[in-house]
């Protein structure tokens, strides 16, 4: 088969992926081989491939293909997460388009609709992962709502409950009024928005005054509506201004509620008046203050329903006009409709309890305002998109403080390795200060909590209703908890439940613990840390040996990608344009131990060109009868160029192995890139061209040996490059064999990693390296001095090394053809203008070549040109150095402007070195 002239990625990608999957190549039968296991971070069933997925899954696929080539029983577990909130939102939106809603159905009917949606529309991302080339074991695709997985989730909940590690408690939660469910701290996004800071008078009870004579305490708040549920005012215990009134009371305006003044270190004497209003039912800090003041959570006042509308508090003191109002003015209704916030401010002003803010205009005039405008950090739900309300409810919690101890020890001891290690500090900080995890969600889609309540509120936790009924006794009516578990609770079981746990399956026994986990740093606590806790608790072992945390893919200017900024990149569009191989190689080459990656389409285009160069190299090989090799071991070689390329293959394989062991994807990609482009394509193919040139005997030893070595070397390239660029390498693997009318006995995806096992002559490889170094330096010197690349120049070597003398004697034709030097004379050069270039001769130092320039260029004109360019670059570099040394520029200029200045400075610094070297050549 002759390769087409043009490399067309789209034509080969779908064909080879279907072939691999259909023929079971992603999990070859290797029962006796060493296990290597990774699990993918399960994407949401609602998800589609974004650039972060492309990075994450490319890195995983590189590892799994590499380990498969090394002969391991490589298992990449694949599946999807049921994504409780996200999936329920999708289905509810579909109902809304038909003027329908969830509550028109029973819970069972709605869940059935979700399953129907999942079968028809969910999981489109799996097809997109296939387009990326992910070699996952699709035959065992998992879903977190599969029956065996649900069984495992239920078992874990019951075990934790029976061990006292899961409990029910009344606490504040992050409540999303749009989704009407609790969400975790990790699902809350802090946004800075424009707001106000109001100051109020809270009147002291009759007969009580401060030392300065005031009969009120001043408090300030950004949430005035919550004063309807205030239960105390706190002052610092060492604040002398309030020492005389601690233990006394204030009478709250509007509600008339009598609340105590308590001493608590939460109050900062340096901030505002030093007194703070305490709403324990609607603020996390106030909740703790309230508990320290002796207020039981069950007695804390709640003033909102699940939609964040005002409800009557237990003491019945909120005026009727507030009942039913939303917490804020509703934006989508008539502007005159007030929210509770606006009405509280209005009533406080009428009561004379609003302390106005005095501001100055630009002209210096003082004006009074109801509040001080401020930028306020405000919590938003990452899915609902509305302001989160701290809300006092009964929820289920995990005592993760106890569960965190074993993972902490494991990371400290090195039993579990985090790469890069710089993330360990963050890990320890979070794990050592971990708070109880609220795991219940007020949804219908998800794993229902296996707890049943009797009519008197007694709870029975069991894996089945029958077991719960047995606990409660005959005749006791039970109703199951309506809540479901947080999605992250179930996904924390992923490393072992996907392998059959709690049953001790053969798969579990062989593939647990997993070998490696690759994830973004942004889910270190959502998922990774929780897998460690669940793994140790449920299996007694770590879930995986190593954790690799990669960075984010950012926009070209370094900004985070977001739909609102319009800078999101579609990886499928990039695959359409450049091919999956090019995108994958870009991801690998740019991934440097967790640092963020800047999107650079030009680089992706460059890697598409790299694939094309390999394609053309294979076409050159085919046109000269170079086909597939039948051996993993290197052929016997006598010619220097052939010995050299065998040595280069061995060195490249070692470099990739070292990089992969260290999880340096960029180093591995760099090693194979430079070997293919520089050593094989640019040098080796040039070196062997004379063997196949006009008049050469195709049956002579040089041609026969070279065909064998070149075919072997190309095979090793395809194997080493395969993890990074699977599609083009598989295509070339088979086309090389078909050239000779043969067929590969196996696909490249299950081939064997290179083991050259060859001895090569150091003298031969040194000679080739010497010719390459000489040629590179001559070409560079010509370019610096404006001499045509093809110009043949005479050269003199006054003091040749032994290597130079022997190589010039035996390889003058190669030196003439590559370096364009002829004749080369061993001896002193004649007097006159000349340039000098060197060729590295290993431990013997460098050989100096003197190349006369008389009649080649105008020396003085060239010196003047170079000097002028040098002066311009020095001037520009100095200017940029001054700008970059100015803190005002670095700190206040746009990041892209600072980055551009740094790039320009680096360019001119490089130019200075190049131009100085060029002038030095001219003497």
Residue pairs with C-beta under 8 A, 6 or more apart in sequence:
1 735
1 738
1 739
2 622
2 739
3 615
3 618
3 619
3 622
3 732
3 735
5 619
7 611
7 612
7 615
7 616
7 728
9 578
9 579
9 580
9 581
9 582
9 608
9 611
9 727
9 728
10 576
10 579
12 727
12 728
12 730
12 731
13 131
13 133
13 575
13 579
13 580
13 727
16 726
16 727
16 730
16 731
17 130
17 131
17 133
17 727
19 25
19 747
20 26
20 135
20 730
20 747
20 749
21 130
21 138
23 747
24 139
25 135
25 747
25 749
25 750
26 76
26 135
26 136
26 137
26 138
26 139
26 749
27 74
27 75
27 137
27 139
27 140
28 68
28 750
30 71
30 72
30 73
31 73
33 71
33 72
33 73
34 71
34 72
34 73
35 72
35 73
35 75
35 510
35 511
35 515
36 64
36 67
36 68
36 72
36 73
36 74
36 75
36 515
36 516
37 74
37 75
37 76
37 77
37 511
37 512
37 514
37 515
37 516
38 60
38 63
38 64
38 75
38 76
38 77
38 514
38 515
38 516
38 517
38 518
38 544
39 76
39 77
39 494
39 495
39 498
39 514
39 517
40 56
40 57
40 60
40 76
40 77
40 78
40 79
40 134
40 136
41 56
41 519
41 520
41 523
41 527
42 79
42 80
42 81
42 142
42 144
42 491
42 494
43 53
43 80
43 81
43 125
44 80
44 81
44 83
44 86
44 87
44 125
45 80
45 81
45 82
45 83
45 87
45 118
45 122
45 123
45 143
46 83
46 86
46 87
46 90
46 122
47 53
47 83
47 125
48 124
48 125
48 128
49 125
49 128
49 129
49 131
49 132
49 571
49 572
50 568
50 570
50 571
51 553
51 561
51 568
51 569
51 570
51 571
51 599
52 520
52 552
52 553
53 125
53 128
53 129
53 571
54 132
54 553
54 571
54 583
54 587
55 520
55 550
55 553
55 587
55 591
55 597
56 518
56 519
56 520
56 550
57 129
57 132
57 134
58 132
58 583
58 584
58 587
58 588
59 518
59 548
59 550
59 587
59 588
59 591
59 665
60 76
60 134
60 518
61 76
61 132
61 133
61 134
61 135
61 584
61 723
61 726
62 584
62 588
62 665
62 668
62 723
62 724
63 516
63 518
63 660
63 723
64 74
64 76
64 135
65 135
65 722
65 723
65 726
65 749
66 660
66 723
66 753
67 74
67 515
68 74
68 135
68 749
68 750
69 719
69 722
69 723
69 750
69 751
69 752
69 753
70 753
71 752
71 753
73 510
75 137
75 507
75 511
76 134
76 135
76 136
76 137
77 136
77 137
77 140
77 142
77 494
77 498
77 499
78 126
78 129
78 134
78 136
78 137
78 138
78 140
78 141
78 142
79 141
79 142
79 143
79 144
79 494
79 498
80 122
80 123
80 125
80 126
80 141
80 142
80 143
80 144
81 144
81 487
81 490
81 491
82 143
82 144
82 145
82 445
82 446
82 487
82 490
83 487
84 441
84 443
84 445
84 446
84 484
84 486
84 487
85 179
85 181
85 183
85 383
85 441
85 443
85 487
86 383
87 114
87 117
87 118
87 122
87 445
88 102
88 114
88 443
88 444
88 445
89 179
89 383
90 117
91 102
91 110
91 113
91 114
91 117
91 445
92 101
92 102
94 117
95 101
95 102
95 104
95 113
102 110
102 444
105 113
107 444
107 482
110 444
110 445
111 444
111 445
114 444
114 445
126 138
126 141
128 572
129 136
131 572
131 575
131 580
132 571
132 575
132 580
132 583
132 584
133 580
133 581
133 584
133 726
133 727
135 726
135 749
140 498
142 149
142 494
142 498
143 149
144 153
144 447
144 487
144 490
144 491
144 494
145 446
145 447
148 497
148 500
149 490
149 493
149 497
149 498
150 447
151 463
151 502
152 493
152 496
152 497
152 501
152 502
153 447
153 485
153 489
153 490
153 493
153 497
154 447
154 450
154 463
155 463
155 502
156 489
156 493
156 534
156 537
156 538
157 166
157 449
157 450
157 461
157 485
157 489
158 450
158 461
158 462
158 463
159 537
159 538
160 166
160 398
160 537
161 167
161 451
161 461
162 461
164 399
165 398
165 399
165 402
165 403
165 537
166 396
166 397
166 398
166 399
166 439
166 461
167 396
167 397
167 399
168 394
168 395
168 396
168 397
168 451
168 459
169 297
169 394
169 395
169 397
169 436
170 297
170 298
170 392
170 393
170 394
171 287
171 297
171 392
171 393
171 395
171 397
171 436
171 438
172 281
172 282
172 283
172 284
172 287
172 390
172 391
172 392
173 182
173 183
173 390
173 391
173 393
173 395
173 438
174 182
174 183
174 184
174 185
174 187
174 188
174 379
174 381
174 388
174 390
175 181
175 182
175 183
175 306
175 308
175 388
175 389
175 390
175 391
175 393
176 182
176 183
176 381
176 383
176 384
176 386
176 388
177 304
177 306
177 307
177 308
177 384
177 386
177 389
178 381
178 384
178 385
178 386
179 381
179 383
179 384
180 306
180 307
180 442
181 441
181 442
181 443
182 391
182 393
182 395
182 438
182 440
182 441
182 442
183 381
183 382
183 383
183 384
183 388
183 441
184 437
184 438
184 486
184 488
185 435
186 488
186 525
186 526
187 381
187 382
187 383
188 379
188 380
188 381
188 382
188 388
189 379
189 380
189 381
189 382
190 377
190 378
190 379
190 380
191 377
191 378
191 379
191 380
192 375
192 376
192 377
192 378
193 375
193 376
193 378
194 373
194 374
194 375
194 376
195 222
195 373
195 374
195 375
195 376
195 378
196 222
196 370
196 371
196 372
196 373
196 374
197 220
197 221
197 222
197 357
197 371
197 372
197 373
197 374
198 220
198 221
198 222
198 224
198 345
198 348
198 354
198 370
198 371
198 372
199 218
199 219
199 220
199 272
199 273
199 354
199 355
199 356
199 357
199 371
199 372
200 218
200 219
200 220
200 221
200 224
200 227
200 253
200 277
200 348
200 353
200 354
200 355
201 216
201 217
201 218
201 253
201 352
201 353
201 354
201 355
202 216
202 217
202 218
202 219
202 233
202 250
202 251
202 252
202 253
202 277
202 353
203 215
203 216
203 250
203 251
203 253
203 353
204 210
204 215
204 216
204 217
204 245
204 248
204 249
204 250
204 251
205 248
205 249
205 250
205 251
205 258
208 215
208 245
208 248
208 249
209 215
210 217
210 241
210 242
210 244
210 245
211 241
211 244
212 241
216 250
216 353
217 233
217 235
217 242
217 245
217 250
217 261
217 273
217 275
218 272
218 273
218 275
218 355
219 233
219 273
219 275
219 276
219 277
220 272
220 273
220 276
221 227
221 277
222 374
222 376
223 282
223 283
223 341
224 341
224 344
224 345
224 348
225 310
225 327
225 328
225 339
225 340
225 341
225 344
226 277
226 279
226 282
226 283
226 303
227 252
227 253
227 254
227 255
227 277
227 279
227 344
228 254
228 255
228 303
228 310
228 313
228 318
228 322
228 340
228 344
229 279
229 281
229 282
229 301
229 302
229 303
229 313
230 252
230 257
230 259
230 277
230 278
230 279
231 257
231 259
231 278
231 279
231 280
231 281
231 290
231 295
231 300
231 301
232 259
232 260
232 261
232 262
232 277
232 278
232 280
232 289
232 290
232 293
232 295
233 250
233 259
233 260
233 261
233 262
233 275
233 276
233 277
233 278
234 261
234 262
234 263
234 264
234 266
234 267
234 275
234 276
234 278
234 289
234 293
235 241
235 242
235 245
235 246
235 261
235 262
235 263
235 264
235 267
235 274
235 275
235 276
236 242
236 263
236 264
236 265
236 267
236 268
236 269
236 274
237 246
237 263
237 264
237 265
238 269
239 267
239 269
239 274
241 269
241 274
242 261
242 274
242 275
245 261
246 261
246 262
246 263
247 260
247 261
248 260
248 261
249 258
249 259
249 260
249 261
250 258
250 259
250 261
251 257
251 258
252 258
252 259
253 347
253 348
253 351
253 353
254 319
254 344
254 347
254 348
254 351
255 317
255 318
255 319
256 317
257 315
257 317
259 278
260 293
262 278
262 289
262 293
264 289
264 292
264 293
266 276
266 285
266 288
266 289
267 274
267 275
267 276
268 274
278 286
278 289
278 290
278 293
279 286
279 301
280 286
280 287
280 289
280 290
280 291
280 295
280 297
280 300
280 301
280 392
281 287
281 300
281 301
281 302
281 303
281 391
281 392
282 302
282 303
282 304
282 389
282 390
282 391
282 392
283 390
284 390
287 297
287 300
287 390
287 392
290 300
291 297
297 392
299 314
300 392
301 313
301 314
301 315
302 311
302 313
302 314
302 391
302 392
303 310
303 311
303 313
303 318
304 310
304 311
304 327
304 389
304 391
305 311
306 391
306 442
307 326
308 326
308 327
308 389
309 324
309 325
309 326
309 327
310 318
310 322
310 323
310 324
310 325
310 326
310 327
310 340
311 323
312 318
312 323
321 343
322 340
322 343
322 344
325 338
325 339
325 340
325 343
326 339
326 340
327 339
327 340
327 341
327 389
328 339
328 340
328 341
328 342
328 387
329 335
329 337
329 338
329 339
329 341
329 342
330 337
330 339
338 346
345 354
345 370
345 371
348 354
349 370
354 370
356 368
356 369
356 370
357 368
357 369
357 370
357 371
357 372
358 366
358 367
358 368
358 369
359 366
359 367
359 368
359 369
359 372
360 366
360 367
361 367
378 387
379 387
379 388
380 386
380 387
380 388
381 388
395 438
395 439
395 440
395 483
396 438
396 439
396 440
396 449
396 451
396 483
397 436
397 437
397 438
397 439
398 436
398 437
398 439
398 489
399 436
400 434
400 435
400 436
400 437
400 533
401 434
401 435
401 436
403 533
403 534
403 536
403 537
404 431
404 432
404 434
404 529
404 533
406 532
406 533
406 536
406 537
407 416
407 431
407 529
407 532
407 533
407 536
408 428
408 431
408 432
409 415
410 416
410 532
410 536
410 542
411 417
411 418
411 424
411 427
411 428
412 428
415 542
416 532
416 542
416 544
416 545
416 546
416 547
417 545
417 546
417 547
418 424
418 427
418 546
418 547
418 549
419 546
419 547
419 548
419 549
419 593
419 594
419 663
420 549
420 593
420 594
422 594
423 521
423 524
423 549
423 594
426 524
427 524
427 529
430 524
430 525
430 529
431 529
437 486
438 486
439 485
439 486
439 489
440 449
440 481
440 483
440 484
440 485
440 486
441 483
441 484
441 485
441 486
441 487
442 482
442 483
443 483
443 484
444 484
445 484
446 484
446 485
446 487
446 490
447 484
447 485
447 489
447 490
448 480
448 481
448 483
448 484
448 485
449 480
449 481
449 483
449 484
449 485
450 461
450 462
450 463
450 464
450 468
450 480
451 459
451 460
451 461
451 468
451 480
451 481
452 459
452 460
452 461
452 462
452 465
452 468
452 469
452 472
452 478
452 479
452 480
452 481
453 459
453 460
453 478
453 479
453 480
453 481
454 460
454 472
454 476
454 477
454 478
455 477
458 472
460 468
460 469
460 471
460 472
460 478
461 468
462 468
462 470
462 471
465 478
465 480
468 478
469 476
469 478
472 478
488 526
488 527
488 530
489 530
491 527
491 530
492 527
492 530
492 531
492 533
492 534
493 501
493 534
493 538
494 531
495 512
495 513
495 514
495 517
495 531
495 535
495 543
495 544
496 508
496 512
496 535
496 538
496 539
496 543
499 505
499 507
499 508
499 511
499 512
500 507
500 508
501 508
501 512
501 538
501 539
502 538
512 539
512 541
512 543
513 535
513 541
513 542
513 543
513 544
513 545
514 543
514 544
514 545
515 544
515 545
515 546
516 544
516 545
516 546
516 547
516 548
517 528
517 531
517 543
517 544
517 546
517 547
517 548
518 548
518 550
519 527
519 528
519 547
519 548
519 549
519 550
520 549
520 550
520 551
520 552
521 549
521 550
521 551
521 594
522 552
524 549
528 547
528 549
531 543
531 544
532 542
532 543
534 543
535 541
535 542
535 543
535 544
536 542
546 663
548 594
548 663
549 594
550 591
550 594
551 591
551 594
551 595
551 596
551 597
552 560
552 561
552 596
552 597
553 561
553 569
553 587
553 596
553 597
553 599
554 560
554 561
554 596
554 597
554 598
554 599
555 561
555 565
555 567
555 569
555 598
555 599
556 598
556 599
556 600
557 895
557 896
557 899
558 596
558 598
558 895
558 896
558 899
559 565
559 567
559 895
561 567
561 568
561 569
561 599
562 568
569 599
571 583
574 582
574 583
574 601
574 604
575 583
578 604
578 605
578 607
578 608
579 608
579 611
579 727
579 728
580 727
581 607
581 608
581 611
581 724
581 725
581 726
581 727
581 728
582 604
582 605
582 607
582 608
582 610
582 611
582 725
583 604
583 607
584 724
584 725
584 726
585 607
585 610
585 611
585 669
585 673
585 724
585 725
586 600
586 603
586 604
586 607
587 597
588 665
588 666
588 668
588 669
588 724
589 603
589 607
589 665
589 666
589 669
589 670
589 673
590 597
590 598
590 600
590 603
590 666
591 597
591 665
591 666
592 664
592 665
592 666
593 663
593 664
610 673
610 676
610 677
611 725
611 728
613 676
613 677
613 681
614 676
614 681
614 717
614 721
614 728
614 732
615 728
615 732
617 676
617 680
617 681
617 685
617 714
618 714
618 732
618 735
618 736
620 685
621 627
621 710
621 711
621 714
621 736
622 735
622 736
622 739
624 692
624 707
625 698
625 707
626 706
626 707
626 710
626 711
626 714
627 707
627 711
627 736
627 737
627 739
627 740
627 742
628 711
628 715
628 733
628 736
628 737
628 739
628 740
628 742
628 744
629 635
629 708
629 711
629 712
629 714
629 715
631 712
632 752
632 754
632 755
633 755
633 756
633 757
633 758
634 646
634 649
634 650
634 709
634 712
634 756
634 757
634 758
635 646
635 705
635 708
635 709
635 712
636 705
637 643
637 646
637 705
637 709
637 758
637 760
638 701
638 705
639 691
639 702
639 705
639 706
639 709
639 764
640 761
640 764
640 765
640 767
640 768
640 811
641 684
641 687
641 688
641 706
641 768
642 688
642 705
642 706
642 709
642 710
643 760
643 761
643 764
643 765
644 684
644 687
644 760
644 764
644 765
644 768
644 769
645 679
645 680
645 684
645 709
645 710
645 713
646 709
646 712
646 713
646 756
646 758
646 760
647 758
647 760
647 765
648 675
648 679
648 680
648 684
649 675
649 713
649 716
649 717
649 754
649 756
650 754
650 756
650 758
652 671
652 672
652 675
652 679
652 720
653 716
653 720
653 753
653 754
653 755
653 756
655 667
655 668
655 671
656 668
656 671
656 672
656 720
658 667
659 665
659 667
659 668
659 671
660 668
668 724
669 724
672 717
672 720
672 721
672 724
675 717
675 720
676 717
676 721
680 713
680 714
680 717
683 768
683 772
684 710
684 713
685 710
686 817
686 818
687 768
687 814
687 818
688 706
688 710
690 696
690 813
690 814
690 817
691 702
691 703
691 706
692 698
692 703
692 706
696 702
696 703
697 703
711 736
714 732
714 736
715 733
715 736
716 754
716 756
718 729
718 732
718 733
718 736
718 748
719 729
719 748
719 751
719 752
719 753
719 754
720 753
720 754
721 729
722 729
722 730
722 748
722 749
722 751
726 749
729 748
730 747
730 748
730 749
733 744
733 747
733 748
733 751
734 743
734 744
734 747
734 748
737 743
737 744
763 803
763 806
766 803
766 841
766 842
767 803
767 806
767 807
767 810
767 811
769 840
769 842
770 803
770 804
770 807
770 839
770 840
770 841
770 842
770 847
771 807
771 811
771 814
771 815
771 818
771 819
771 839
773 838
773 839
773 840
774 815
774 819
774 821
774 837
774 839
774 847
774 849
775 815
775 818
775 819
777 837
777 838
777 839
778 793
778 819
778 820
778 821
778 837
778 849
778 851
779 789
779 819
781 787
781 835
781 837
781 851
781 918
781 921
782 788
782 789
782 791
783 789
784 866
784 914
784 915
784 917
784 918
784 921
785 835
785 853
785 857
785 862
785 918
785 921
785 922
786 857
786 862
786 865
787 793
787 856
787 857
789 820
790 820
791 820
791 856
792 816
792 820
792 821
792 822
793 820
793 821
793 822
793 851
793 852
793 856
794 821
794 822
794 823
794 824
794 825
794 851
794 852
795 821
795 823
795 824
795 825
795 849
795 850
795 851
796 824
796 825
796 826
796 827
796 828
796 829
796 830
796 849
796 850
796 851
796 852
797 804
797 808
797 824
797 825
797 826
797 827
797 847
797 848
797 849
797 850
798 827
798 828
798 829
798 848
798 850
799 847
799 848
800 808
800 826
800 847
801 841
801 844
801 845
801 847
802 844
803 841
803 842
803 844
803 847
804 839
804 841
804 847
805 826
807 815
808 815
808 824
808 826
812 822
812 823
812 824
815 821
815 822
815 824
816 822
821 849
821 851
824 849
829 850
829 852
830 852
832 852
832 853
832 854
833 852
833 853
833 854
833 859
833 922
833 923
834 850
834 851
834 852
834 853
834 923
835 850
835 851
835 853
835 921
835 922
836 848
836 849
836 850
836 851
836 921
837 848
837 849
837 851
837 921
838 846
838 847
838 848
838 849
839 846
839 847
839 849
840 846
841 847
853 859
853 922
859 922
862 922
863 919
863 922
866 915
866 918
866 919
866 922
867 919
869 911
869 915
870 911
870 912
870 915
870 916
870 919
873 908
873 911
873 912
873 915
874 908
874 912
876 904
876 908
877 905
877 908
877 909
877 912
880 901
880 904
880 905
880 908
881 905
883 889
883 901
884 890
884 898
884 901
884 902
884 905
889 898
889 901
890 898
